[in-house]
Amino acid sequence: MRKSLTLLIFSLAVLILWSVSVFAASPQETIQTQVNRALEVLRDPALKGESAKETKEKKIWTIIDGVFDYTELSKRTLAQHWKQFAPDQQEEFTRLFGKLLGGVYIDRIMAYKDEKVVFGKVISLSDKTAEVQSEVLRSSKSIPIHYKMILGNGEWKVYDVEIEGVSLVQNYRSQFREILTNKPPEHLLKMLRQKTHK
């Protein structure tokens, strides 16, 4: 009886996991949907002008928060230094770093001037990670933007963005590594508090 119950529970768990993987949107569908949502906000005639800037930014923030995995971003950026942070410091770093990255990303998006975004190939990096390639087409040049995504809880989320060959994670990792080599985690947190408080 106990073996039968164990087998039933195991079978249900496998079925649930299989269902999640089958019905989860693909990495490209996920990021393309969110990028298109952001473009709709930017193109909305009701949100033109300086008076609508704050409303527009809030709408974009909601989209960014829904598609970025800030915890994964934070772990990958701090790399081996992640374990030097106490749990409450990890939580604060994740929140502050997410705010900082979101600000960088939102600045780039808000500079959008009716360029066209085209999605290219998807490269599978592992069972649960993938890279979705895209480019922003401008009259003078195209800007490649590659999204690295991870599958968790049935959803694909972004854990790194590479813009014109520059990875956000690697860029900040090198900066933070230099700080954390000589300074404690609290020093970096203080710097992030100051940067995100502006």
C-alpha positions as CSV (number, residue, x, y, z in Angstrom):
1,M,0.0,0.0,0.0
2,R,2.8,2.4,1.0
3,K,4.7,1.6,-2.3
4,S,1.5,2.2,-4.3
5,L,1.0,5.6,-2.6
6,T,4.7,6.6,-3.2
7,L,4.4,5.6,-6.8
8,L,1.2,7.6,-7.2
9,I,2.7,10.7,-5.6
10,F,5.8,10.3,-7.8
11,S,3.7,9.9,-10.9
12,L,1.6,13.0,-10.1
13,A,4.8,15.0,-9.5
14,V,6.2,13.9,-12.9
15,L,2.9,14.8,-14.6
16,I,2.8,18.2,-13.0
17,L,6.4,19.0,-14.0
18,W,5.7,17.7,-17.6
19,S,2.6,19.8,-17.8
20,V,4.5,22.9,-16.7
21,S,7.2,22.4,-19.3
22,V,4.7,21.6,-22.1
23,F,2.4,24.6,-21.5
24,A,5.1,27.2,-20.5
25,A,5.5,29.8,-23.2
26,S,8.8,29.5,-25.1
27,P,11.7,31.9,-24.2
28,Q,11.1,33.8,-27.5
29,E,7.3,34.0,-27.0
30,T,7.9,35.3,-23.4
31,I,10.4,38.0,-24.2
32,Q,8.7,39.0,-27.5
33,T,5.4,39.5,-25.8
34,Q,6.9,41.7,-23.0
35,V,9.0,43.7,-25.5
36,N,5.8,44.3,-27.6
37,R,3.9,45.4,-24.5
38,A,6.7,47.9,-23.7
39,L,6.6,49.2,-27.3
40,E,2.8,49.6,-27.1
41,V,3.3,51.8,-24.0
42,L,6.0,53.8,-25.8
43,R,3.8,54.3,-28.9
44,D,0.7,55.2,-26.9
45,P,-0.4,58.7,-28.1
46,A,-2.0,59.3,-24.7
47,L,1.4,59.0,-23.0
48,K,3.3,61.5,-25.2
49,G,4.9,64.5,-23.6
50,E,6.6,65.3,-20.3
51,S,3.4,65.3,-18.3
52,A,2.9,61.6,-19.0
53,K,6.5,60.5,-18.4
54,E,5.9,59.2,-14.9
55,T,2.9,57.2,-15.9
56,K,4.8,55.7,-18.9
57,E,7.8,54.8,-16.7
58,K,5.5,53.0,-14.1
59,K,4.0,51.0,-16.9
60,I,7.4,50.0,-18.2
61,W,8.6,49.2,-14.7
62,T,5.7,46.7,-14.3
63,I,6.7,45.0,-17.5
64,I,10.4,44.9,-16.5
65,D,9.6,43.5,-13.0
66,G,7.5,40.7,-14.6
67,V,10.2,39.5,-17.0
68,F,13.5,39.8,-15.0
69,D,14.7,37.3,-12.5
70,Y,16.5,39.6,-10.1
71,T,17.6,36.9,-7.8
72,E,19.3,34.9,-10.6
73,L,20.8,38.2,-11.9
74,S,22.2,39.0,-8.5
75,K,23.7,35.5,-7.9
76,R,25.4,35.5,-11.3
77,T,26.7,39.0,-10.9
78,L,28.2,38.5,-7.4
79,A,29.4,34.9,-8.4
80,Q,31.6,33.6,-5.6
81,H,31.0,36.7,-3.5
82,W,27.2,35.9,-3.1
83,K,28.0,33.6,-0.1
84,Q,29.8,36.5,1.7
85,F,26.5,38.3,2.0
86,A,24.2,37.4,4.9
87,P,20.6,36.3,3.9
88,D,19.2,39.8,4.7
89,Q,22.1,41.4,2.8
90,Q,21.4,39.1,-0.2
91,E,17.8,40.2,-0.1
92,E,18.7,43.9,0.0
93,F,21.3,43.5,-2.7
94,T,18.8,41.8,-5.0
95,R,16.3,44.6,-4.5
96,L,18.8,47.4,-5.0
97,F,20.5,45.8,-7.9
98,G,17.2,45.1,-9.6
99,K,16.3,48.7,-9.1
100,L,19.7,49.8,-10.6
101,L,19.4,47.5,-13.6
102,G,15.8,48.4,-14.2
103,G,16.8,52.0,-14.3
104,V,19.6,51.4,-16.9
105,Y,17.2,49.3,-19.0
106,I,14.3,51.8,-18.7
107,D,16.6,54.7,-19.8
108,R,17.4,52.8,-23.0
109,I,13.8,51.9,-23.6
110,M,12.6,55.5,-23.0
111,A,15.0,56.7,-25.7
112,Y,13.1,54.6,-28.3
113,K,12.2,56.6,-31.4
114,D,10.0,54.3,-33.5
115,E,12.8,51.8,-34.3
116,K,11.8,48.3,-35.3
117,V,12.6,45.3,-33.1
118,V,13.2,42.1,-34.9
119,F,13.7,38.7,-33.1
120,G,16.1,36.2,-34.5
121,K,17.2,32.7,-33.5
122,V,17.0,31.1,-30.1
123,I,20.0,29.2,-28.8
124,S,19.5,26.5,-26.2
125,L,22.2,26.9,-23.5
126,S,21.0,24.0,-21.3
127,D,17.7,22.3,-20.4
128,K,16.6,25.4,-18.5
129,T,18.5,28.3,-20.1
130,A,18.3,29.9,-23.5
131,E,19.5,32.9,-25.4
132,V,17.0,34.9,-27.4
133,Q,18.6,37.1,-30.1
134,S,17.0,40.3,-31.3
135,E,18.1,43.6,-32.9
136,V,16.8,47.1,-32.9
137,L,16.8,48.4,-36.5
138,R,17.6,52.0,-36.9
139,S,18.1,54.0,-40.1
140,S,21.8,54.1,-39.7
141,K,22.6,50.8,-37.9
142,S,21.2,47.8,-36.1
143,I,21.7,47.2,-32.4
144,P,21.9,43.6,-31.3
145,I,20.2,42.8,-28.0
146,H,20.5,39.2,-26.7
147,Y,18.4,38.1,-23.8
148,K,19.6,35.2,-21.6
149,M,16.7,33.4,-20.0
150,I,16.1,30.8,-17.4
151,L,13.1,28.5,-16.8
152,G,11.8,28.5,-13.2
153,N,8.3,27.7,-11.8
154,G,7.0,27.2,-15.3
155,E,8.1,30.7,-16.5
156,W,11.0,32.0,-18.6
157,K,12.7,35.0,-17.1
158,V,15.7,37.1,-18.1
159,Y,18.9,36.7,-16.1
160,D,21.2,38.7,-18.3
161,V,21.0,41.2,-21.3
162,E,23.8,41.6,-23.8
163,I,23.6,44.9,-25.6
164,E,26.0,45.4,-28.5
165,G,28.1,42.6,-27.2
166,V,28.3,43.9,-23.6
167,S,26.8,41.7,-20.9
168,L,25.1,43.6,-18.0
169,V,26.0,40.8,-15.6
170,Q,29.7,40.6,-16.7
171,N,30.0,44.4,-16.7
172,Y,28.7,44.7,-13.1
173,R,30.5,41.5,-12.0
174,S,33.9,43.0,-12.8
175,Q,33.0,46.3,-11.0
176,F,31.6,44.6,-7.9
177,R,34.5,42.1,-7.8
178,E,37.0,44.9,-7.5
179,I,35.0,46.5,-4.7
180,L,34.4,43.2,-2.8
181,T,38.1,42.2,-3.0
182,N,39.0,44.9,-0.5
183,K,35.7,46.0,1.1
184,P,32.9,44.2,3.0
185,P,29.4,43.6,1.5
186,E,28.0,46.5,3.5
187,H,30.2,48.9,1.6
188,L,28.8,47.8,-1.7
189,L,25.2,47.9,-0.3
190,K,25.9,51.5,0.8
191,M,27.0,52.4,-2.7
192,L,23.9,50.9,-4.2
193,R,21.6,52.6,-1.7
194,Q,23.1,55.9,-2.8
195,K,22.9,55.2,-6.5
196,T,19.3,54.0,-6.4
197,H,18.1,56.7,-4.0
198,K,18.6,59.4,-6.7
